[in-house]
Amino acid sequence: MTLPIWVFAVAAGILISAYMAVKTGKEERQLEMESIEREGEIYIKRLEREREERQKSFGS
């Protein structure tokens, strides 16, 4: 039984599409984690600044 060439082309397209979907998902998760880490660092710095300000106001 011989399969038409378009069947192989469709199968290759499906495989390439699946690979690209997995690759893109992985990159997006990595970017999201980096963004979350940056936001966390900003939040911690703000908390530290507020803590220092409170200590200065109570120390006066």
BADREN-195543 format. One line per 3 residues: their letters; for each residue x, y, z of N, C-alpha, C. Coordinates in pm, whole numbers. Example, Ala and Ser with C-alpha at 12.3 -4.5 7.8 and 13.67 -1.06 7.14 Angstrom:
<pts>
AS> 1319:-569:780:1230:-450:780:1320:-330:780; 1285:-225:708:1367:-106:714:1290:3:787
</pts>
This chain:
<pts>
MTL> 84:-117:0:0:0:0:89:124:0; 69:211:-91:148:332:-104:66:451:-56; 129:531:29:62:650:82:100:771:-2
PIW> 7:859:-22:39:982:-96:138:1068:-17; 215:1147:-89:317:1229:-25:257:1334:69; 134:1378:42:75:1480:127:49:1427:268
VFA> 33:1295:282:13:1236:415:140:1254:497; 256:1234:435:383:1254:506:404:1401:539; 363:1489:448:376:1633:472:289:1676:590
VAA> 168:1624:598:79:1658:708:135:1605:840; 186:1482:839:244:1423:960:365:1505:1006; 449:1546:911:566:1628:946:521:1762:1003
GIL> 418:1821:945:366:1947:995:314:1936:1137; 247:1826:1166:195:1804:1301:309:1791:1401; 412:1716:1364:527:1697:1453:600:1829:1477
ISA> 620:1906:1372:688:2034:1387:604:2129:1473; 475:2129:1452:387:2215:1530:390:2176:1678; 389:2047:1707:395:2002:1846:526:2043:1911
YMA> 636:2028:1838:768:2067:1890:771:2216:1921; 721:2297:1829:722:2441:1849:632:2482:1966; 520:2414:1984:430:2445:2096:499:2416:2229
VKT> 568:2303:2237:639:2268:2361:752:2367:2387; 827:2400:2283:939:2493:2296:891:2631:2341; 787:2681:2279:733:2812:2314:677:2813:2457
GKE> 610:2707:2495:557:2697:2632:668:2702:2735; 777:2633:2706:890:2631:2799:952:2771:2811; 968:2839:2698:1024:2974:2701:933:3070:2776
ERQ> 803:3059:2756:709:3147:2825:711:3123:2976; 720:2997:3017:728:2968:3161:855:3027:3221; 966:3019:3146:1091:3073:3196:1082:3226:3210
LEM> 1026:3293:3110:1010:3438:3118:918:3477:3233; 812:3399:3253:719:3427:3362:788:3413:3498; 871:3312:3512:942:3293:3639:1040:3407:3664
ESI> 1109:3452:3559:1201:3565:3575:1126:3690:3617; 1009:3712:3559:928:3828:3594:882:3819:3740; 840:3703:3781:794:3683:3919:909:3707:4016
ERE> 1030:3660:3981:1145:3682:4068:1177:3831:4080; 1172:3904:3968:1198:4048:3973:1096:4119:4060; 968:4084:4045:863:4146:4126:884:4115:4273
GEI> 927:3993:4303:953:3955:4442:1068:4034:4501; 1173:4054:4423:1286:4133:4471:1245:4277:4499; 1164:4334:4411:1116:4471:4431:1032:4478:4558
YIK> 946:4380:4580:860:4377:4699:944:4368:4825; 1045:4281:4824:1130:4264:4944:1207:4392:4973; 1258:4458:4868:1330:4584:4890:1237:4689:4950
RLE> 1113:4695:4901:1016:4791:4955:987:4761:5102; 972:4633:5136:947:4597:5276:1065:4637:5365; 1186:4614:5316:1304:4650:5393:1312:4801:5414
RER> 1282:4878:5307:1282:5023:5317:1179:5070:5420; 1060:5013:5416:956:5052:5510:995:5016:5653; 1059:4901:5670:1104:4859:5803:1208:4957:5857
EER> 1302:4998:5771:1403:5094:5814:1339:5228:5852; 1240:5273:5774:1173:5398:5804:1099:5390:5938; 1036:5275:5963:967:5258:6091:1065:5260:6208
QKS> 1179:5195:6189:1279:5193:6295:1333:5332:6320; 1350:5411:6215:1399:5548:6232:1296:5633:6306; 1168:5615:6273:1065:5696:6338:1048:5657:6485
FGS> 1066:5531:6517:1054:5488:6656:1181:5523:6733; 1292:5529:6667:1419:5560:6732:1435:5707:6766; 1359:5792:6700:1373:5936:6723:1316:5981:6853
</pts>
